[in-house]
Amino acid sequence: MAAGRKQFAVPQAAAKLVAEVSYETAHVSFTDLAGISLSTERMHILTNQLAKGLGVLDVAPLPHEVVGKTMAVSNGCHRPIRMFAPYLQRQRGAKK
């Protein structure tokens, strides 16, 4: 590793962590786990750089996964609102 430069795996690891938890939690966890301090702002920049060029269809779950996740968190109490599942179905259908 060159002095003053971070290996490519560091931004990738930071972006993966940010995808799962908040920037603040990712910042604290990454510092604790890797011993490297990246600010929440830097993590945001790295995540955006790695995601450049990705569209909603590249990162969104499949419609049946969205339904399963919303049903799991709703616990059957109310009918959950899902705004983007029909959009994804139309977009995926158009790509076929």
PyMOL commands that place a pseudoatom at each C-alpha (Angstrom):
pseudoatom trace, name=CA, resn=MET, resi=1, chain=A, elem=C, hetatm=0, pos=[0.000, 0.000, 0.000]
pseudoatom trace, name=CA, resn=ALA, resi=2, chain=A, elem=C, hetatm=0, pos=[1.397, 3.378, -0.963]
pseudoatom trace, name=CA, resn=ALA, resi=3, chain=A, elem=C, hetatm=0, pos=[1.636, 6.061, 1.695]
pseudoatom trace, name=CA, resn=GLY, resi=4, chain=A, elem=C, hetatm=0, pos=[-1.280, 8.466, 1.521]
pseudoatom trace, name=CA, resn=ARG, resi=5, chain=A, elem=C, hetatm=0, pos=[-3.322, 6.245, -0.785]
pseudoatom trace, name=CA, resn=LYS, resi=6, chain=A, elem=C, hetatm=0, pos=[-6.080, 3.823, 0.075]
pseudoatom trace, name=CA, resn=GLN, resi=7, chain=A, elem=C, hetatm=0, pos=[-6.328, 0.483, -1.657]
pseudoatom trace, name=CA, resn=PHE, resi=8, chain=A, elem=C, hetatm=0, pos=[-9.351, -0.021, -3.916]
pseudoatom trace, name=CA, resn=ALA, resi=9, chain=A, elem=C, hetatm=0, pos=[-10.751, -2.586, -1.479]
pseudoatom trace, name=CA, resn=VAL, resi=10, chain=A, elem=C, hetatm=0, pos=[-11.183, 0.125, 1.168]
pseudoatom trace, name=CA, resn=PRO, resi=11, chain=A, elem=C, hetatm=0, pos=[-13.766, 2.175, -0.779]
pseudoatom trace, name=CA, resn=GLN, resi=12, chain=A, elem=C, hetatm=0, pos=[-15.562, -1.023, -1.801]
pseudoatom trace, name=CA, resn=ALA, resi=13, chain=A, elem=C, hetatm=0, pos=[-15.737, -2.203, 1.798]
pseudoatom trace, name=CA, resn=ALA, resi=14, chain=A, elem=C, hetatm=0, pos=[-16.962, 1.218, 2.941]
pseudoatom trace, name=CA, resn=ALA, resi=15, chain=A, elem=C, hetatm=0, pos=[-19.674, 1.261, 0.253]
pseudoatom trace, name=CA, resn=LYS, resi=16, chain=A, elem=C, hetatm=0, pos=[-20.856, -2.236, 1.203]
pseudoatom trace, name=CA, resn=LEU, resi=17, chain=A, elem=C, hetatm=0, pos=[-21.106, -1.205, 4.829]
pseudoatom trace, name=CA, resn=VAL, resi=18, chain=A, elem=C, hetatm=0, pos=[-22.951, 2.021, 3.973]
pseudoatom trace, name=CA, resn=ALA, resi=19, chain=A, elem=C, hetatm=0, pos=[-25.450, 0.006, 1.926]
pseudoatom trace, name=CA, resn=GLU, resi=20, chain=A, elem=C, hetatm=0, pos=[-26.442, -1.868, 5.075]
pseudoatom trace, name=CA, resn=VAL, resi=21, chain=A, elem=C, hetatm=0, pos=[-26.351, 0.779, 7.816]
pseudoatom trace, name=CA, resn=SER, resi=22, chain=A, elem=C, hetatm=0, pos=[-26.409, 4.564, 8.204]
pseudoatom trace, name=CA, resn=TYR, resi=23, chain=A, elem=C, hetatm=0, pos=[-23.363, 6.650, 7.312]
pseudoatom trace, name=CA, resn=GLU, resi=24, chain=A, elem=C, hetatm=0, pos=[-22.710, 7.426, 10.972]
pseudoatom trace, name=CA, resn=THR, resi=25, chain=A, elem=C, hetatm=0, pos=[-22.880, 3.754, 12.001]
pseudoatom trace, name=CA, resn=ALA, resi=26, chain=A, elem=C, hetatm=0, pos=[-20.715, 2.806, 9.011]
pseudoatom trace, name=CA, resn=HIS, resi=27, chain=A, elem=C, hetatm=0, pos=[-18.148, 5.442, 9.977]
pseudoatom trace, name=CA, resn=VAL, resi=28, chain=A, elem=C, hetatm=0, pos=[-17.849, 4.142, 13.555]
pseudoatom trace, name=CA, resn=SER, resi=29, chain=A, elem=C, hetatm=0, pos=[-17.909, 0.465, 12.530]
pseudoatom trace, name=CA, resn=PHE, resi=30, chain=A, elem=C, hetatm=0, pos=[-15.375, 0.925, 9.740]
pseudoatom trace, name=CA, resn=THR, resi=31, chain=A, elem=C, hetatm=0, pos=[-12.987, 2.755, 12.052]
pseudoatom trace, name=CA, resn=ASP, resi=32, chain=A, elem=C, hetatm=0, pos=[-13.361, 0.035, 14.701]
pseudoatom trace, name=CA, resn=LEU, resi=33, chain=A, elem=C, hetatm=0, pos=[-13.007, -2.871, 12.245]
pseudoatom trace, name=CA, resn=ALA, resi=34, chain=A, elem=C, hetatm=0, pos=[-10.419, -1.593, 9.770]
pseudoatom trace, name=CA, resn=GLY, resi=35, chain=A, elem=C, hetatm=0, pos=[-8.554, 0.898, 11.897]
pseudoatom trace, name=CA, resn=ILE, resi=36, chain=A, elem=C, hetatm=0, pos=[-9.010, 3.450, 9.123]
pseudoatom trace, name=CA, resn=SER, resi=37, chain=A, elem=C, hetatm=0, pos=[-11.060, 6.563, 9.754]
pseudoatom trace, name=CA, resn=LEU, resi=38, chain=A, elem=C, hetatm=0, pos=[-13.252, 7.669, 6.862]
pseudoatom trace, name=CA, resn=SER, resi=39, chain=A, elem=C, hetatm=0, pos=[-15.625, 10.557, 7.502]
pseudoatom trace, name=CA, resn=THR, resi=40, chain=A, elem=C, hetatm=0, pos=[-19.312, 10.124, 6.740]
pseudoatom trace, name=CA, resn=GLU, resi=41, chain=A, elem=C, hetatm=0, pos=[-18.888, 12.668, 3.937]
pseudoatom trace, name=CA, resn=ARG, resi=42, chain=A, elem=C, hetatm=0, pos=[-16.009, 10.672, 2.420]
pseudoatom trace, name=CA, resn=MET, resi=43, chain=A, elem=C, hetatm=0, pos=[-18.051, 7.473, 2.658]
pseudoatom trace, name=CA, resn=HIS, resi=44, chain=A, elem=C, hetatm=0, pos=[-20.888, 9.231, 0.828]
pseudoatom trace, name=CA, resn=ILE, resi=45, chain=A, elem=C, hetatm=0, pos=[-18.519, 10.377, -1.933]
pseudoatom trace, name=CA, resn=LEU, resi=46, chain=A, elem=C, hetatm=0, pos=[-16.952, 6.906, -2.300]
pseudoatom trace, name=CA, resn=THR, resi=47, chain=A, elem=C, hetatm=0, pos=[-20.350, 5.236, -2.436]
pseudoatom trace, name=CA, resn=ASN, resi=48, chain=A, elem=C, hetatm=0, pos=[-21.547, 7.632, -5.134]
pseudoatom trace, name=CA, resn=GLN, resi=49, chain=A, elem=C, hetatm=0, pos=[-18.366, 7.090, -7.167]
pseudoatom trace, name=CA, resn=LEU, resi=50, chain=A, elem=C, hetatm=0, pos=[-18.743, 3.307, -7.041]
pseudoatom trace, name=CA, resn=ALA, resi=51, chain=A, elem=C, hetatm=0, pos=[-22.445, 3.507, -7.920]
pseudoatom trace, name=CA, resn=LYS, resi=52, chain=A, elem=C, hetatm=0, pos=[-21.949, 5.898, -10.828]
pseudoatom trace, name=CA, resn=GLY, resi=53, chain=A, elem=C, hetatm=0, pos=[-23.820, 4.670, -13.877]
pseudoatom trace, name=CA, resn=LEU, resi=54, chain=A, elem=C, hetatm=0, pos=[-26.083, 2.291, -11.971]
pseudoatom trace, name=CA, resn=GLY, resi=55, chain=A, elem=C, hetatm=0, pos=[-29.815, 2.638, -12.436]
pseudoatom trace, name=CA, resn=VAL, resi=56, chain=A, elem=C, hetatm=0, pos=[-32.704, 1.642, -10.224]
pseudoatom trace, name=CA, resn=LEU, resi=57, chain=A, elem=C, hetatm=0, pos=[-32.982, -1.709, -12.023]
pseudoatom trace, name=CA, resn=ASP, resi=58, chain=A, elem=C, hetatm=0, pos=[-29.363, -2.518, -11.185]
pseudoatom trace, name=CA, resn=VAL, resi=59, chain=A, elem=C, hetatm=0, pos=[-29.800, -2.122, -7.444]
pseudoatom trace, name=CA, resn=ALA, resi=60, chain=A, elem=C, hetatm=0, pos=[-33.484, -2.612, -6.596]
pseudoatom trace, name=CA, resn=PRO, resi=61, chain=A, elem=C, hetatm=0, pos=[-34.771, -6.002, -5.475]
pseudoatom trace, name=CA, resn=LEU, resi=62, chain=A, elem=C, hetatm=0, pos=[-37.143, -7.966, -7.681]
pseudoatom trace, name=CA, resn=PRO, resi=63, chain=A, elem=C, hetatm=0, pos=[-40.853, -7.193, -7.197]
pseudoatom trace, name=CA, resn=HIS, resi=64, chain=A, elem=C, hetatm=0, pos=[-41.561, -10.453, -5.342]
pseudoatom trace, name=CA, resn=GLU, resi=65, chain=A, elem=C, hetatm=0, pos=[-38.671, -9.666, -2.967]
pseudoatom trace, name=CA, resn=VAL, resi=66, chain=A, elem=C, hetatm=0, pos=[-40.155, -6.225, -2.271]
pseudoatom trace, name=CA, resn=VAL, resi=67, chain=A, elem=C, hetatm=0, pos=[-43.536, -7.788, -1.485]
pseudoatom trace, name=CA, resn=GLY, resi=68, chain=A, elem=C, hetatm=0, pos=[-41.928, -10.316, 0.864]
pseudoatom trace, name=CA, resn=LYS, resi=69, chain=A, elem=C, hetatm=0, pos=[-39.922, -7.673, 2.703]
pseudoatom trace, name=CA, resn=THR, resi=70, chain=A, elem=C, hetatm=0, pos=[-42.858, -5.294, 3.105]
pseudoatom trace, name=CA, resn=MET, resi=71, chain=A, elem=C, hetatm=0, pos=[-45.106, -8.080, 4.352]
pseudoatom trace, name=CA, resn=ALA, resi=72, chain=A, elem=C, hetatm=0, pos=[-42.436, -9.096, 6.856]
pseudoatom trace, name=CA, resn=VAL, resi=73, chain=A, elem=C, hetatm=0, pos=[-42.126, -5.592, 8.308]
pseudoatom trace, name=CA, resn=SER, resi=74, chain=A, elem=C, hetatm=0, pos=[-45.851, -4.841, 8.216]
pseudoatom trace, name=CA, resn=ASN, resi=75, chain=A, elem=C, hetatm=0, pos=[-46.560, -7.919, 10.354]
pseudoatom trace, name=CA, resn=GLY, resi=76, chain=A, elem=C, hetatm=0, pos=[-49.987, -8.162, 8.720]
pseudoatom trace, name=CA, resn=CYS, resi=77, chain=A, elem=C, hetatm=0, pos=[-51.281, -5.054, 10.548]
pseudoatom trace, name=CA, resn=HIS, resi=78, chain=A, elem=C, hetatm=0, pos=[-51.938, -2.794, 7.585]
pseudoatom trace, name=CA, resn=ARG, resi=79, chain=A, elem=C, hetatm=0, pos=[-51.778, -2.984, 3.857]
pseudoatom trace, name=CA, resn=PRO, resi=80, chain=A, elem=C, hetatm=0, pos=[-48.307, -1.594, 3.107]
pseudoatom trace, name=CA, resn=ILE, resi=81, chain=A, elem=C, hetatm=0, pos=[-47.847, 0.967, 0.359]
pseudoatom trace, name=CA, resn=ARG, resi=82, chain=A, elem=C, hetatm=0, pos=[-45.387, -0.005, -2.354]
pseudoatom trace, name=CA, resn=MET, resi=83, chain=A, elem=C, hetatm=0, pos=[-44.732, 2.741, -4.840]
pseudoatom trace, name=CA, resn=PHE, resi=84, chain=A, elem=C, hetatm=0, pos=[-41.878, 1.411, -6.944]
pseudoatom trace, name=CA, resn=ALA, resi=85, chain=A, elem=C, hetatm=0, pos=[-42.717, -2.298, -7.363]
pseudoatom trace, name=CA, resn=PRO, resi=86, chain=A, elem=C, hetatm=0, pos=[-45.152, -1.687, -10.283]
pseudoatom trace, name=CA, resn=TYR, resi=87, chain=A, elem=C, hetatm=0, pos=[-42.602, 0.687, -11.843]
pseudoatom trace, name=CA, resn=LEU, resi=88, chain=A, elem=C, hetatm=0, pos=[-39.925, -2.011, -11.685]
pseudoatom trace, name=CA, resn=GLN, resi=89, chain=A, elem=C, hetatm=0, pos=[-42.262, -4.591, -13.204]
pseudoatom trace, name=CA, resn=ARG, resi=90, chain=A, elem=C, hetatm=0, pos=[-42.966, -2.279, -16.160]
pseudoatom trace, name=CA, resn=GLN, resi=91, chain=A, elem=C, hetatm=0, pos=[-39.255, -1.477, -16.616]
pseudoatom trace, name=CA, resn=ARG, resi=92, chain=A, elem=C, hetatm=0, pos=[-38.145, -5.106, -16.424]
pseudoatom trace, name=CA, resn=GLY, resi=93, chain=A, elem=C, hetatm=0, pos=[-40.915, -6.092, -18.827]
pseudoatom trace, name=CA, resn=ALA, resi=94, chain=A, elem=C, hetatm=0, pos=[-39.729, -3.468, -21.301]
pseudoatom trace, name=CA, resn=LYS, resi=95, chain=A, elem=C, hetatm=0, pos=[-36.172, -4.857, -21.232]
pseudoatom trace, name=CA, resn=LYS, resi=96, chain=A, elem=C, hetatm=0, pos=[-37.226, -8.362, -22.291]
for i in range(1, 96): cmd.bond("trace and resi %d" % i, "trace and resi %d" % (i + 1))
show_as sticks, trace
zoom trace
